Amino acid sequence: MARVLRGLYSGDSMEYLILVDSNDKQIGTEEKVKCHLPNGKLHRAFTIFLFNREGKLLLTQRSMSKMLWPGDWDGTVASHPRQSENYISSAERRLPEELGVTCKLDYLYKFEYHVPYKDIGSENEVCGTLIGILDDPTGIKLVKDEISDIRWVSLEQVSAEIINSPQIFCPWMLVALYFLSESSQNINDRHKEIINKWKNNEQLRNNLEKSLEYHFPDHKWELKKE
């Protein structure tokens, strides 16, 4: 199975990921493709939400060459830390690799989830969530093996789309949005302002709960306390 799935991967299928326990303590490493088999192996990951000055969120569409959730809409960037990195340093490395831009990032929280993708594979991750504000989006350059399209969306757009078409969104993105109310307070004021707007919208939270039921009928997702 692993040999077959290597052929479906875009990027470096022989990359090794950090295996963790449920407390996010490293317990080893494993080949990337083996971490994403149907049963999965719990590993460390991160997702980034980039906003513009108006508070719109940058969504990215996953390349059709992706093994898991090809063509689905995600948060801005999702990837995996390397051995020598923490959540912030890994996100700061990956952001320009995928989008050609940089900005200050703040760490918000992490969550654990496990979700299958058809009969092909799964995601089984402890996922750190980060936020940034991109003041100048003109420098964005897509890496086509990773991202096929982008769009800026308002809170109201996201709220409507996740309830009408939950199947077009990556499940981890929805979990990350749901936990915005749990964000660390040790972040800059601009980030706090955006988070407060998004986390205090009752309609968005209700729609996130319903869309998460679509992806996680067995409720295999939870916030990880620091």
N, C-alpha and C positions, 0 to 999 in steps of 0.2 A: 504493500500500500504506500509506504513512504517513498519508494522509488518512483512510483507512478505520479504521486503528488508533486515531486520535485519538478517535473516537467510542466506543471501548471503554474508554478510560482514565477512572478515577475521579481526582478532583483536577485539578491544572493540567497539562494535556498540553503546554502551551507553555513550561513550565519548561525552563531550559537546565542541562545537567549538565556536569561537569568531565571532559573527555577527558584520558586519561593514557597514558603508555607503560608498558611492563612493569615499569619501576622506580618507578612511581607519580609520575612527573614530569608536570606539566600541559603539554599540547600544544595545548589549545584548548577550545572549548565546543561543545555541540550540543544541539539540541532533544531533549527527553526521549524522545519517541516514536521518533525516529530511532535513538536509542541502543539501543532494544529491538526493532528489526526482527530477522528470523531470523538474519542474520549478526552483528548487534550491532556496537556500537562500544565499545571498552574505556573504561570510565569509573569514576570514584571513587564508592564507596558505603560504608556502615557497617551493622553489625548490633549490637544490644544484647542482652545476657543479664541479666535482673533475677532475683535470688533473694530468698527471704524468710529470716527468721531461722533457720528449720529447714533451710535449704539446698535447698529446692524451687525449681525453675525455673518462671518464668512464661512459658507459651506463649500465643501469640495466633493466632486463626484469621483468615486473610485474608478480606476482604469478597468476596462473590460478584460485586461490580462491578469487581473487579480484572481487568486484561487478562491478566496472567500468574499462573498458579497460584492462581486464585480458589478459596476455600474450604479451601485447604491450611493446615496448621499450621506456624507459623514460630517463631523465637525471639521475644523480647519486642517489639522494634521493628527495622525495616529501612528505610533511607532513603538520601538522598544529601546530601553537604555542599554548601554554597553557596560562592561564590567567596571570601568573606572568612573562611571558617571552617576550623578544623582538625577532626580526628576527634572530639575531646572536645567542643568548643564546638557542633558540629553535632548531636551526640547529645543534649547538654543542652538544645538548642532543641527538638528533635523529640520527645523523651520526653513533656513535658507537652502538646504539641500532639495526640498520639495517645492518651495515657492519663490526662492530667490530673494527673500526679504528677512529683515531682522527687527526685533523690537524687545522692549523689556517685558519679561514674563514673571508672573507670580504664581506660586503653587497654592492650590485651593484645598484639595482633599484627595482621597483615594477610595476606590471601591473594588469589590470582588464580584465577578460574574462568570457564568459558564453558559454558553448558548451554542447549539449546533447549527451548521449551515447545510441543509439538505442532508444527503448521505456522503458528503465530500469531506467535511472536516468540522472544526469548531474553534471557538475562542474560549480560553479558560485563563483568565487574567486577574491580577491585582493591578488596577489601572490608576495612575496618578493623573489629576486634572489640573491644567494650567490655563491662565488667562493672559491676554495681551491686547493692546490697542495699536492698530496700524494707522498712523497719521497720514502716510503717503502710500496709497496702494498702487501707484503707477509702476513700481518696480517689480510687481508680481510676474514671475515667469514659471510656467507649469513644467514639471517633469512628467512627460506623457506616460511613462511606464507606471507612474504612481497616480496621477490625477488627470482626468479627461476634461473636466470643466469646473468652473467656480461660479458662485453667485452670492450676493449680499442679500440677506433677508432680515426683515423686521421681526420683532417678537410676535406680532399678530399673524404674519405669514407662517412662521414656524408652528404656531399654535393651531392654525387651520389645517396645515398640511399633515401634521403628525396624526390628527384624528381622522382625516379623510383618506390618507394614503400611508399608513404606518409601514407598509411593506417596502417603501422606497428608501427608508432610512436605516442606517447601521444601528444595531441594538445598543452598542456601548455609548454611542452619542446620546441616545435618549436617557440612559441611566445617568450619564454625566450631567446633562441638563437638569434632571430631576433633583440632584443633590446640590444645586447651587446655593440653596438655603443653608447648607452646612459648611460654607466656605470659611477658610481661615480669615481672621480679622487682621492678620499681620501682612497687609497688602496696601498698595498705594491708593490714594483717594479716588483717582479716576476709575480704577478697577472696581472699587467698592460701589461707586455710583452706578455703574452698569449692572453689577450683580444685584443691587437692591431693586432696580427696575424689573429685572427678569425674574427674580425669586419671589417677588411680592405679587405676581400676577396669578390670581386664583384660577382663571380659565386655562392658562398654560399648564399649571400643575395638574389640574383635573384631566386635561387632554394627554399629558405625559403618562399619567397612571393608566389610562385606557390603552394607549399605544404600547406601553410596556407589557400589558396583559397579552397583547398579540404576539410579541416576541418571546415572552417568558411566561408561558402558562403555568409553569411549576415554580415561578418566583425565585429563580436562582441568581439573585443579585442583592448585594448589601453594602452599606457604607462600612468602611474600616476606620475604627477609632485610632487616633494618633497616640 
